[in-house]
């Protein structure tokens, strides 16, 4: 019997163990099925998430079915160290910073950390939660390690709540969540790059202003509005005066900063409904809508000119810049962007021709002028290539003796179709299109060649003066190299060459100009200020610059005998020049009376039709042979 009972007990024990194993197996199966369902559901919702906030919301909703946590947080590593809560189911945790102590360092290294009692962790003690809300256990699951770590944190108010099944499931979710977040980060970067590309396609990279592409859309839209409302639409083409000089003198970096300042000023000057664009370089366009009459445009243009001319300080340099503005009105001056831009550009160049720092409205006659100037520019290029330029020479006399002491080389163009063209007809065009530089270099080279020819012929060593433009002076290195080459190649002393320039040219960049003039003076070249009295006329710069000659502008000589003011100005210039040890030359002397008054004032030299008109080189040679033959009258 006892054996039978023993067998029954063993059978019962085995049955009990089998039932326990079966229960464990069913529990494991249930856990695995739940994990699988949770993973599948998580995969579904994670793939539908569009941003990190949606990832966090979807993930916490799914995981609640398996691990009924009370709060969840998404923390990310801060650039300066520590962790910061970026998403949370508890608003009190938003923005909390965590210092990476030993436990968090393990998280950052990629290890899951389960905290059975957060009371032992200083980071948790610093949180503002109190009472029943304070968590007692926490689970930290790293999503990825590397440059920037993200950590999912789950908490519960019960101590040691999370078990190995929770850990296993959450760790299985980590790769899915990591992949979803990586995909979202990639998408966000792609969207940022796409937005940046789209922005750059329609905006200027330097100033952030709309560019020509967006301007075309704005013109089309505002033109339609203007037509419906019966209002004016104005396109203002703005170009900074002498901006290239600033770039050349201070560098493109400083020039770019100046352009940013101008862009900001333009935006502040016009209304929010108006459009300011940058076409490139120093060219801006302002589109004004809702205007009743052309006078409204003039007021805005004047405001723009006044705002641009205010001094700008960049990198310790105080800069002064002006602008020229051309105005074209829709539909009078054009019905599309191309025609409005073309006509406003033409009007802008008319403003520049008139001295700059002003605005001009487009007129049909301007287009004809522009076409004429374009044709003239082409003809000048051919003239330079074909050798159609020549120099005429006008003598300069000492008023005391009547002796020829110098001459000025004056450019002439012998056109096959137009004959001898005076400089007033082509020099402005050459200045505008930059041809004045190669033409000016030809003048210097030809004057040096002719001076050497006269020297070889045994004629008196009279210096030849040539005029140098502002464009030539701004490219100092090129000018100095060219003068040095011309003198050396002809074996000519620098004393046989004089260089004339106006006061305004000298004051464009006084520092650079002083160095350039000193270098010319070092070659033996004499320097003359032309048209003196019409510009700055400052004693201060006359003392600083190594000039030798002052030439009184002809406007003060013309009415010398009739205008007491002109006489007083001429006398003052002569006295000032002599006090500084400079030779003073009067230009435009045409009558014996003018010559007599200038001689009585103590003027040193004179030049004008009274003593001789500009003549070709052979006739000038004849004058030099009879050097004392000129009568003063």
C-alpha positions in Angstrom: 0.0 0.0 0.0 2.8 2.4 1.0 4.4 1.8 -2.4 1.1 2.6 -4.1 0.7 5.8 -2.2 4.3 6.7 -3.0 3.7 6.2 -6.6 0.5 8.3 -6.5 2.4 11.1 -4.7 5.1 11.1 -7.4 2.4 11.2 -10.1 0.7 14.1 -8.4 4.0 15.9 -8.0 4.9 15.3 -11.6 1.4 16.5 -12.6 1.8 19.6 -10.5 5.2 20.4 -12.0 3.8 19.7 -15.4 1.0 22.1 -14.8 3.4 24.7 -13.5 5.6 24.3 -16.6 2.5 24.5 -18.7 1.5 27.7 -16.9 5.0 29.1 -17.4 4.9 28.1 -21.0 1.6 29.7 -21.6 2.7 32.8 -19.7 5.9 32.9 -21.9 3.8 32.4 -25.0 1.5 35.2 -23.9 4.4 37.5 -23.2 6.0 36.7 -26.5 2.6 37.1 -28.4 2.1 40.4 -26.6 5.7 41.5 -27.4 5.2 40.5 -31.0 1.8 42.3 -31.2 3.4 45.3 -29.5 6.3 45.3 -31.9 4.1 45.1 -34.9 1.8 47.8 -33.7 4.8 49.9 -32.8 6.3 49.4 -36.2 3.0 50.5 -37.8 2.6 53.7 -35.8 6.3 54.6 -35.9 6.4 54.4 -39.7 3.5 56.8 -39.8 5.0 59.4 -37.5 6.0 62.7 -39.2 8.2 64.2 -36.5 9.8 63.3 -33.1 6.8 64.4 -31.1 4.6 62.0 -33.1 7.2 59.3 -32.6 7.1 59.8 -28.8 3.3 59.9 -28.6 2.9 56.8 -30.7 5.5 54.9 -28.9 4.2 55.7 -25.4 0.6 54.8 -26.5 1.7 51.4 -27.7 4.0 50.6 -24.8 1.3 51.3 -22.3 -0.3 48.1 -23.3 2.7 46.0 -22.2 4.4 48.1 -19.6 1.9 50.3 -17.8 4.3 53.1 -16.8 3.0 56.3 -15.4 5.3 58.9 -17.1 7.6 58.8 -20.0 10.3 61.3 -21.2 12.5 61.7 -24.3 15.9 63.2 -23.3 18.6 64.3 -25.7 22.2 65.2 -25.0 22.9 68.9 -24.8 25.8 70.4 -26.9 27.3 71.8 -23.6 27.0 68.5 -21.7 24.2 66.8 -19.7 20.8 65.8 -20.9 17.7 67.8 -21.6 14.1 66.7 -21.7 12.6 67.4 -25.2 9.4 65.4 -25.0 7.4 64.4 -21.9 4.1 63.1 -20.7 4.6 65.3 -17.6 4.8 69.1 -18.3 6.8 69.7 -15.1 9.8 68.0 -16.8 9.9 70.2 -19.9 13.3 71.8 -20.2 14.9 70.1 -17.2 18.6 69.7 -17.6 20.3 66.6 -16.3 24.0 66.4 -15.3 25.6 63.2 -16.6 26.6 61.4 -13.4 27.7 57.8 -13.3 24.3 56.3 -14.1 23.7 58.6 -17.1 27.2 58.0 -18.3 26.3 54.4 -18.7 23.2 55.4 -20.7 25.3 57.6 -22.9 27.5 54.6 -23.6 24.5 52.7 -24.9 23.6 50.6 -21.9 20.0 50.2 -20.5 19.8 51.3 -16.9 17.1 50.2 -14.5 16.7 52.2 -11.3 14.7 50.3 -8.6 14.6 53.3 -6.3 15.3 56.8 -7.7 15.8 58.1 -4.2 19.4 57.0 -4.5 20.0 59.0 -7.7 20.8 62.8 -7.3 19.5 63.7 -10.7 15.9 62.5 -9.8 16.0 64.3 -6.4 16.4 67.6 -8.2 13.1 67.3 -10.0 10.1 69.5 -9.0 7.7 66.6 -8.5 6.3 65.9 -5.0 3.9 63.6 -3.1 2.3 60.7 -4.9 3.6 62.0 -8.2 7.3 61.4 -7.3 8.6 58.4 -9.2 10.2 55.6 -7.3 11.5 53.4 -10.2 12.8 54.3 -13.6 14.0 52.6 -16.8 16.5 54.4 -19.1 16.7 53.0 -22.6 19.3 54.5 -25.0 18.1 55.0 -28.5 21.5 55.6 -30.1 25.0 56.5 -29.0 27.4 58.7 -30.9 27.6 62.4 -31.5 24.3 63.1 -29.8 22.5 60.5 -27.6 18.8 60.2 -27.1 17.3 58.4 -24.1 13.8 57.1 -23.4 12.9 57.2 -19.7 9.9 55.4 -18.2 8.9 55.9 -14.6 6.5 54.5 -12.0 5.6 55.5 -8.5 6.0 51.9 -7.2 9.5 50.8 -6.2 11.1 48.1 -8.5 8.2 48.2 -10.8 10.0 47.3 -14.0 11.0 43.6 -14.5 13.1 41.8 -17.0 10.1 41.4 -19.4 9.7 45.1 -19.5 13.4 45.6 -20.1 13.4 43.0 -22.9 10.4 44.6 -24.7 11.7 48.1 -24.4 15.1 47.1 -25.6 13.4 45.4 -28.6 11.6 48.7 -29.3 14.8 50.7 -29.2 16.1 49.8 -32.7 12.6 50.6 -34.2 12.5 53.9 -32.5 16.0 54.7 -33.3 15.3 54.0 -37.0 12.2 56.1 -37.0 14.0 59.0 -35.4 16.9 58.7 -37.8 14.5 58.7 -40.7 12.7 61.8 -39.3 16.0 63.6 -38.7 17.1 62.8 -42.3 13.7 64.0 -43.6 14.0 67.2 -41.5 17.5 67.9 -42.8 16.3 67.2 -46.4 13.4 69.6 -45.9 15.8 72.2 -44.5 18.1 71.8 -47.5 15.2 71.9 -49.9 13.8 75.0 -48.3 17.3 76.6 -48.4 17.7 75.7 -52.1 14.2 77.1 -52.8 15.1 80.3 -50.9 18.3 80.8 -52.7 16.6 80.3 -56.0 14.4 83.3 -55.3 16.6 85.4 -52.9 20.0 87.0 -52.9 22.4 85.0 -50.8 24.3 88.0 -49.4 21.4 90.3 -48.3 18.5 87.9 -48.1 16.5 90.2 -50.5 14.4 88.8 -53.3 16.3 88.4 -56.5 15.3 88.8 -60.2 13.3 85.6 -60.2 11.0 86.7 -57.4 11.0 90.2 -58.8 9.4 88.9 -62.0 6.6 87.3 -60.0 6.1 90.5 -58.0 5.9 92.7 -61.1 3.4 90.4 -62.7 1.2 90.3 -59.6 1.5 94.0 -58.8 1.0 95.0 -62.4 -2.3 93.2 -62.4 -3.4 94.9 -59.2 -2.3 98.3 -60.5 -4.3 97.8 -63.7 -7.5 96.8 -61.8 -7.2 99.7 -59.3 -6.1 102.3 -61.9 -3.0 103.1 -59.9 0.7 103.6 -60.8 3.3 101.0 -60.4 6.9 102.3 -60.3 10.2 100.4 -60.7 13.2 102.2 -59.3 16.6 101.1 -60.4 19.3 102.0 -57.9 23.0 101.8 -58.4 25.6 102.9 -55.9 28.0 105.6 -57.1 31.8 104.7 -57.1 31.1 101.4 -55.3 33.9 99.8 -57.3 36.3 102.3 -55.8 35.3 101.1 -52.3 35.8 97.5 -53.3 39.2 98.2 -54.8 40.3 100.3 -51.8 39.1 98.3 -48.8 38.4 94.8 -50.2 35.3 92.9 -51.2 34.5 91.8 -47.6 34.0 95.4 -46.5 32.0 96.1 -49.7 29.7 93.2 -48.9 29.1 94.5 -45.5 28.2 97.9 -47.0 25.7 96.3 -49.3 24.0 94.6 -46.3 23.7 98.0 -44.6 22.2 99.6 -47.8 19.8 96.7 -48.1 18.6 97.1 -44.5 18.2 100.9 -45.0 16.1 100.4 -48.2 13.8 98.0 -46.4 13.3 100.5 -43.5 12.6 103.3 -46.0 9.8 101.8 -48.0 6.4 100.3 -47.0 5.9 96.6 -46.2 3.8 96.3 -49.3 6.7 97.5 -51.5 9.4 95.1 -52.7 13.2 95.7 -52.4 15.4 93.4 -54.5 19.1 93.0 -55.3 20.0 92.2 -58.9 23.7 91.7 -58.2 26.8 93.8 -57.5 25.7 97.2 -56.3 22.3 97.2 -58.2 19.0 97.3 -56.3 15.4 97.5 -57.5 12.5 98.9 -55.5 9.0 98.2 -56.7 6.4 100.6 -55.5 2.7 100.0 -55.9 -0.6 101.8 -55.1 0.7 105.2 -56.3 -1.7 108.0 -57.4 0.7 110.3 -59.3 4.3 110.5 -60.4 5.1 113.0 -57.6 4.6 110.2 -55.1 7.4 108.3 -56.7 9.7 111.3 -56.4 9.1 111.6 -52.7 10.1 108.0 -52.2 13.1 108.3 -54.5 14.3 111.3 -52.5 13.9 109.4 -49.2 15.9 106.5 -50.7 18.7 108.9 -51.7 18.8 110.5 -48.3 18.9 107.2 -46.5 21.7 105.8 -48.6 24.0 108.9 -48.3 24.2 108.6 -44.5 27.7 107.6 -43.4 28.3 103.9 -42.8 30.9 102.6 -40.3 32.3 99.1 -41.2 35.3 97.6 -39.5 36.4 100.9 -38.2 36.1 102.7 -41.6 33.5 105.5 -42.0 32.3 105.3 -45.6 30.2 107.8 -47.6 28.3 106.5 -50.5 25.7 108.0 -52.8 23.3 106.4 -55.3 21.8 107.2 -58.7 18.1 106.2 -59.2 16.3 105.6 -62.5 12.5 105.5 -62.5 10.2 103.6 -64.9 6.4 103.7 -64.6 3.9 100.9 -65.5 2.4 100.8 -68.1 3.7 104.0 -69.6 7.4 102.9 -69.7 6.8 99.2 -70.1 4.4 96.4 -69.4 6.8 93.7 -68.4 9.9 93.3 -66.2 12.4 93.4 -69.1 11.2 96.6 -70.5 10.8 98.3 -67.1 14.3 97.3 -66.1 15.8 98.4 -69.4 14.2 101.8 -69.2 14.8 102.4 -65.5 18.5 101.4 -66.1 18.7 104.0 -68.9 17.2 106.7 -66.6 19.6 105.7 -63.9 22.6 106.2 -66.2 21.2 109.6 -67.1 21.3 110.4 -63.4 24.9 109.3 -63.2 25.8 111.4 -66.2 24.4 114.4 -64.4 26.6 113.9 -61.4 24.9 111.1 -59.4 23.1 111.3 -56.1 19.8 112.1 -57.8 16.9 110.4 -59.5 15.6 110.7 -63.1 12.4 109.5 -64.8 12.7 107.6 -68.0 12.0 109.5 -71.2 12.0 108.1 -74.8 14.8 110.4 -75.8 17.1 108.6 -73.3 16.9 105.4 -75.2 18.1 107.2 -78.3 20.9 108.7 -76.3 21.8 105.3 -74.9 21.9 103.7 -78.4 24.1 106.6 -79.6 26.4 106.0 -76.7 26.6 102.3 -77.3 27.4 102.9 -81.0 30.0 105.5 -79.9 31.6 103.0 -77.5 32.0 100.5 -80.4 33.5 103.1 -82.6 36.0 104.2 -79.9 37.2 100.6 -79.6 37.8 100.4 -83.3 39.5 103.8 -83.2 42.0 102.6 -80.6 42.7 99.5 -82.6 43.1 101.4 -85.9 45.2 104.2 -84.6 42.7 107.0 -85.3 43.6 109.0 -82.2 46.1 111.8 -82.3 47.5 114.5 -80.0 47.4 118.2 -80.5 49.5 120.5 -78.3 48.7 123.8 -76.8 51.6 126.0 -75.6 51.9 127.4 -72.1 53.8 130.6 -71.6 55.6 132.4 -68.9 53.7 135.7 -68.5 56.8 137.7 -67.6 58.9 136.7 -70.6 56.5 135.3 -73.2 58.7 132.2 -73.4 57.1 128.8 -74.0 57.7 126.9 -70.8 55.3 124.0 -71.3 52.5 122.5 -73.3 49.4 120.4 -72.8 48.7 117.3 -74.9 45.0 117.3 -75.9 43.4 114.2 -77.4 41.7 114.3 -80.8 39.9 111.6 -82.8 40.3 111.6 -86.6 37.2 109.6 -87.6 37.1 108.3 -91.2 33.4 109.1 -91.3 33.1 112.2 -89.0 36.5 113.9 -89.5 38.2 115.5 -86.5 36.0 114.8 -83.5 36.5 117.1 -80.4 37.1 115.4 -77.0 33.8 116.7 -75.5 31.9 114.4 -77.9 33.7 111.2 -77.0 35.5 111.5 -73.6 32.3 111.1 -71.5 31.5 107.9 -73.3 35.0 106.6 -72.8 34.7 107.4 -69.1 31.4 105.6 -68.8 32.4 102.4 -70.5 36.0 102.2 -69.1 37.8 102.8 -72.4 39.3 105.9 -70.9 41.9 103.7 -69.3 43.5 102.2 -72.4 42.9 105.5 -74.3 44.6 107.4 -71.4 47.6 104.9 -71.6 47.9 105.6 -75.3 48.0 109.4 -74.6 50.8 109.0 -72.1 52.8 106.7 -74.4 52.3 109.0 -77.4 53.3 112.1 -75.4 56.5 110.4 -74.2 57.3 109.3 -77.8 56.8 112.8 -79.2 58.8 114.4 -76.4 61.7 112.1 -77.1 61.4 112.9 -80.8 61.6 116.6 -80.1 64.5 116.0 -77.8 66.4 114.1 -80.5 65.7 117.0 -82.9 67.4 119.4 -80.6 64.3 121.4 -79.7 64.1 123.0 -76.2 63.3 120.5 -73.4 59.8 121.8 -72.7 57.6 119.4 -70.5 54.5 117.9 -71.9 51.4 117.7 -69.7 48.8 115.0 -70.0 45.4 114.7 -68.3 44.8 111.5 -66.2 41.3 110.4 -65.4 39.9 109.2 -62.1 39.6 105.7 -63.4 43.3 105.6 -64.2 44.2 107.1 -60.8 42.2 104.5 -58.9 44.2 101.7 -60.5 47.4 103.1 -59.1 49.6 100.1 -59.7 48.7 100.0 -63.4 49.2 103.7 -63.8 52.6 103.8 -62.1 53.9 100.7 -64.0 52.7 102.3 -67.3 54.4 105.7 -66.7 57.6 104.0 -65.6 57.6 101.8 -68.7 56.9 104.8 -71.1 59.8 106.9 -69.6 62.2 104.0 -69.5 61.4 102.7 -73.0 62.0 106.1 -74.5 65.0 107.0 -72.3 63.1 110.1 -71.3 63.6 112.0 -68.1 60.6 112.3 -65.8 61.0 116.1 -65.9 59.8 116.1 -69.4 56.3 114.8 -68.3 53.6 116.5 -66.3 50.4 114.8 -65.1 47.3 116.8 -64.6 44.2 115.7 -62.5 41.3 117.5 -61.0 40.6 118.2 -57.3 37.7 115.7 -57.2 39.9 112.9 -58.5 42.5 113.7 -55.8 39.9 113.5 -53.0 38.4 110.2 -53.9 40.9 108.4 -51.7 43.3 110.9 -50.2 45.5 108.2 -48.6 46.0 106.2 -51.8 46.3 109.4 -53.8 49.1 110.7 -51.6 51.1 107.5 -52.1 50.5 107.5 -55.9 51.5 111.1 -56.3 54.6 110.5 -54.2 55.6 107.6 -56.5 55.1 109.8 -59.6 57.1 112.6 -58.0 59.9 110.0 -57.3 60.1 109.4 -61.0 60.7 113.1 -61.6 57.2 113.7 -63.0 55.7 117.1 -62.1 52.1 117.1 -60.9 49.4 119.7 -61.6 45.9 120.2 -60.2 43.6 121.1 -63.1 40.5 123.3 -62.9 41.6 124.6 -59.5 38.9 126.6 -57.6 35.9 124.5 -58.8 36.3 121.7 -56.2 37.6 121.4 -52.7 40.3 124.2 -52.9 41.7 123.2 -49.5 45.0 124.5 -48.1 45.3 121.4 -46.0 45.5 118.9 -48.9 47.7 121.2 -50.9 50.3 121.0 -48.1 49.9 117.2 -47.9 50.2 116.3 -51.6 53.4 116.7 -53.6 51.9 118.9 -56.4 53.9 121.5 -58.2 51.4 123.4 -60.3 47.9 125.0 -59.8 45.9 125.7 -62.9 43.2 128.3 -62.4 39.9 127.2 -64.0 38.9 129.1 -67.1 35.6 130.1 -65.5 37.4 132.5 -63.3 39.5 133.9 -66.1 36.7 134.5 -68.7 35.1 137.4 -66.9 38.2 138.6 -65.1 37.9 142.2 -66.3 34.1 142.5 -65.6 33.5 140.4 -62.5 35.1 141.6 -59.3 34.4 138.3 -57.6 36.3 136.3 -60.3 39.2 138.7 -60.0 39.3 138.3 -56.2 39.2 134.5 -56.5 42.0 134.5 -59.1 44.1 136.8 -56.9 43.5 134.6 -53.9 44.5 131.5 -55.8 47.7 133.1 -57.1 48.7 134.3 -53.6 48.0 131.0 -52.1 49.9 129.1 -54.7 52.9 131.4 -54.4 52.9 131.2 -50.6 53.2 127.4 -51.0 55.9 127.6 -53.6 53.7 126.4 -56.4 53.6 127.6 -60.0 50.2 129.1 -60.9 48.9 128.8 -64.5 45.8 130.6 -65.8 43.7 128.6 -68.3 41.5 130.0 -71.1 43.3 133.3 -71.6 41.8 134.8 -74.8 42.3 138.6 -74.6 45.3 140.9 -74.0 43.3 142.5 -71.1 43.0 139.2 -69.3 46.8 138.5 -69.8 47.7 142.0 -68.5 45.5 141.6 -65.3 47.0 138.2 -64.6 50.5 139.5 -65.1 49.8 142.3 -62.7 48.4 139.8 -60.1 51.7 137.9 -60.2 50.4 134.9 -62.1 53.3 132.8 -63.3 52.1 131.2 -66.6 49.1 131.3 -68.9 47.5 129.1 -71.6 44.7 129.9 -74.0 43.8 130.9 -77.6 45.5 134.3 -77.1 48.8 132.4 -77.3 47.9 129.6 -79.6 45.2 127.0 -80.3 46.0 123.3 -79.9 48.0 122.2 -83.0 49.4 119.0 -84.4 53.0 118.0 -83.5 54.8 119.5 -86.6 53.2 122.9 -85.9 54.1 122.7 -82.2 57.7 121.9 -83.3 57.7 125.1 -85.3 56.6 127.1 -82.3 59.3 125.5 -80.2 62.0 126.6 -82.7 60.8 130.2 -82.3 60.3 129.8 -78.6 60.3 133.6 -77.9 58.2 134.5 -81.0 54.8 134.5 -79.2 53.5 138.0 -78.5 51.7 138.7 -75.3 49.9 141.8 -76.6 
